[in-house]
Amino acid sequence: MKTVVLDVRSRAQVIAESKATLRSHKPDKYAHVHFETPELLWKVLTEKRWALLKAIAGKGPLTFREAADMVDRDVKGVHTDLTALIKAGIVDRTQDGVLFRYQTIKVEYELKATA
């Protein structure tokens, strides 16, 4: 999979969709990282973290310093941001640094009017 979808889904929706995928015996077309609320999604995907993801997308394993150099930022700040992305399940930690295995990022959520 070269695409990851960052979306907003309740835990119940994620479980129901996972069961449906298992029953269909067809793998999902994309990898998914789910957030329970739009607020949580945007708390994790700050402007600097989004720029970082764009810079490291499809680049293979990188050290924290290499990632920092790619976005022209200090290593400490990039380390903090990458750690948050690792905790959210978006970026993988490697022995020497990080790996963002995707080349394409999709963000999906709906905003519905309240009653």
C-alpha positions in Angstrom: 0.0 0.0 0.0 1.4 3.4 -1.0 -1.5 5.4 0.4 -2.6 6.1 3.9 -6.0 7.5 4.8 -6.3 9.6 7.9 -9.9 9.7 8.8 -12.4 10.5 11.6 -14.4 7.4 12.7 -15.9 6.4 16.0 -14.6 3.2 17.6 -17.9 1.5 16.7 -17.5 2.5 13.1 -14.0 1.2 12.9 -15.0 -2.2 14.4 -18.0 -2.5 12.1 -15.9 -1.6 9.0 -13.1 -4.1 10.1 -15.6 -6.9 10.5 -17.1 -6.1 7.1 -13.6 -6.2 5.5 -12.8 -9.5 7.1 -16.1 -11.0 6.0 -15.5 -9.9 2.4 -12.1 -11.6 2.3 -10.9 -8.7 0.3 -8.1 -6.5 1.6 -8.7 -2.8 2.0 -7.3 -0.7 -0.8 -5.6 1.7 1.6 -4.0 1.7 5.0 -6.0 3.7 7.6 -5.2 5.6 10.7 -8.4 6.6 12.5 -9.1 9.5 14.9 -12.2 9.6 17.0 -12.8 13.4 16.5 -11.8 16.0 14.0 -10.3 18.0 16.9 -8.0 15.1 17.7 -7.0 14.7 14.1 -6.0 18.4 13.9 -4.3 18.3 17.2 -2.0 15.6 15.9 -1.7 17.1 12.4 -0.3 20.5 13.2 1.0 22.7 10.3 4.7 21.7 11.1 3.8 18.0 11.3 2.0 18.1 8.0 5.0 19.8 6.4 7.2 17.1 7.9 5.0 14.3 6.5 5.0 15.9 3.1 8.8 16.0 3.2 9.4 12.5 4.3 6.7 10.8 2.3 8.2 7.9 0.3 11.7 8.6 1.3 12.4 5.4 3.1 14.1 5.1 6.5 15.5 8.4 7.9 17.3 9.5 11.0 15.7 12.3 13.0 18.6 14.6 11.8 17.9 13.8 8.2 14.2 14.5 8.6 15.1 17.8 10.4 17.4 18.8 7.5 14.6 18.1 5.0 12.3 20.7 6.6 15.1 23.1 7.8 14.2 22.8 11.5 16.1 21.9 14.7 16.4 18.2 15.5 14.7 18.6 19.0 11.5 20.1 17.5 11.4 17.5 14.7 12.0 14.7 17.2 9.0 15.9 19.3 6.8 16.1 16.2 7.9 12.7 14.9 7.3 11.1 18.3 3.7 12.5 18.3 3.3 11.0 14.8 4.7 7.7 16.0 2.3 7.6 18.9 -0.6 8.4 16.6 0.4 5.4 14.4 1.2 7.5 11.3 5.0 7.1 11.3 6.9 4.0 12.2 10.0 4.0 14.5 13.0 2.2 13.2 16.3 1.2 14.9 18.0 4.3 13.6 15.1 6.8 13.3 11.7 6.8 11.5 9.9 5.4 8.4 6.9 6.9 6.8 6.1 4.2 4.3 3.5 6.0 2.3 3.8 8.2 -0.8 0.2 9.5 -0.7 -1.8 10.9 2.3 -5.6 11.3 2.1 -7.5 13.1 4.9 -11.2 12.3 5.1 -13.8 13.6 7.5 -17.3 14.9 7.2 -18.7 18.1 8.8 -22.4 17.8 9.3 -24.8 20.5 10.5 -26.0 20.0 14.0 -29.8 19.7 14.6 
